[in-house]
Amino acid sequence: MAQVLVTGSNRGIGLEWVRQYAAEGNRVFATCRHPREAIELRALAERFEKVSLHRLDVTRTDEINAVAVELLSEPIDILVNNAGIYLEKYRDVGLNRLNYEDWVTTFRVNTLGPVRVTEAFADHVARSKERKVVITSTHMASIADIAVPGAYYYRSTKAALNAVMEGITHELKNMDIALLLLHPGHVLTRMGGTGTSLMPDKSVEGMRILVDQFTMKDTGRFFRYDGVEMPW
Ligand SMILES: NC(=O)c1ccc[n+]([C@@H]2O[C@H](COP(=O)([O-])OP(=O)(O)OC[C@H]3O[C@@H](n4cnc5c(N)ncnc54)[C@H](OP(=O)(O)O)[C@@H]3O)[C@@H](O)[C@H]2O)c1
């Protein structure tokens, strides 16, 4: 059985990572910004005794460090960096319609967040058996994918995430930790999707197969949930 930590686990794809790993009897450290309000996550923790809830906003070093200290004696086999925001979903963005504060906020969550979390938990991962870090990227991070205007905050912060994680891959290799970048697909959550999108369970089932299969020889590669390699 593995020990897994998930960020942004109170809803959407993050909640599904917790549900699936918990259902198989794994130990899951489910982190989110507001554990008390995380109704569905709390229900999972009541059902599965190996699920625990931890307060962790990925922009807050104090909260990240508090969880890292709380879990000091726990190895983490799989660190799932899932939390993310896509503010353009709610706001029209384009030249003369840019909100630079929103852009910086997006950068703090989507780019610096996974870096802060990976930095804080790298030693926990290094002490585990599986030693895997998952980065939740998106096809929208691929510069080759840009055919229309817009989504500048989201695209640029996820492209920056890919770039920094490619670099960090080389540091993690020295700790015998493998890092996988994943695009979950177009998934029906509050952030994404339409009626024809994937449901979170199918996306996470696919991503978990990739997580199971990938080894150090694949570190730094970028795949869609169904195993198709993504362009940079
Ligand atoms: N859905 C898609 O089609 C799709 C496609 C490609 C990539 N992705 C990526 O998949 C990941 C999950 O997305 P989703 O579709 O599940 O979105 P979602 O339903 O909007 O969930 C986003 C999660 O991130 C959390 N979060 C936001 N800011 C946070 C912060 N500062 N600290 C900690 N947690 C924070 C949210 O918590 P709160 O409830 O507290 O806000 C929520 O749990 C994201 O990284 C997203 O970019 C999604």
The ligand as a Gaussian input file, in Angstrom:
#p B3LYP/6-31G(d) Opt

LIG

0 1
 N      -10.861000      20.186000     -15.565000
 C      -10.102000      20.181000     -16.648000
 O      -10.610000      20.021000     -17.793000
 C       -8.600000      20.333000     -16.530000
 C       -7.856000      20.246000     -17.720000
 C       -6.474000      20.367000     -17.634000
 C       -5.863000      20.557000     -16.410000
 N       -6.605000      20.664000     -15.275000
 C       -5.891000      20.864000     -14.013000
 O       -6.325000      19.906000     -13.066000
 C       -6.194000      20.438000     -11.739000
 C       -7.509000      20.258000     -10.989000
 O       -8.502000      20.965000     -11.704000
 P      -10.086000      20.713000     -11.526000
 O      -10.642000      20.612000     -12.886000
 O      -10.323000      19.650000     -10.536000
 O      -10.498000      22.139000     -10.959000
 P      -11.475000      22.593000      -9.769000
 O      -12.653000      21.709000      -9.693000
 O      -11.661000      24.039000      -9.971000
 O      -10.573000      22.316000      -8.473000
 C       -9.433000      23.087000      -8.216000
 C       -8.911000      22.702000      -6.856000
 O       -7.751000      23.502000      -6.581000
 C       -7.921000      24.065000      -5.297000
 N       -7.173000      25.310000      -5.106000
 C       -7.300000      26.477000      -5.740000
 N       -6.446000      27.382000      -5.232000
 C       -5.763000      26.742000      -4.246000
 C       -4.750000      27.121000      -3.346000
 N       -4.252000      28.364000      -3.320000
 N       -4.274000      26.194000      -2.458000
 C       -4.777000      24.934000      -2.448000
 N       -5.758000      24.530000      -3.258000
 C       -6.237000      25.423000      -4.161000
 C       -9.424000      24.288000      -5.168000
 O       -9.744000      24.487000      -3.803000
 P      -10.895000      25.562000      -3.321000
 O      -12.198000      24.803000      -3.354000
 O      -10.460000      25.919000      -1.938000
 O      -10.871000      26.705000      -4.280000
 C       -9.921000      22.977000      -5.733000
 O       -9.823000      21.966000      -4.770000
 C       -5.787000      21.894000     -11.914000
 O       -4.399000      22.017000     -11.727000
 C       -6.147000      22.196000     -13.367000
 O       -5.355000      23.212000     -13.915000
 C       -7.971000      20.546000     -15.303000

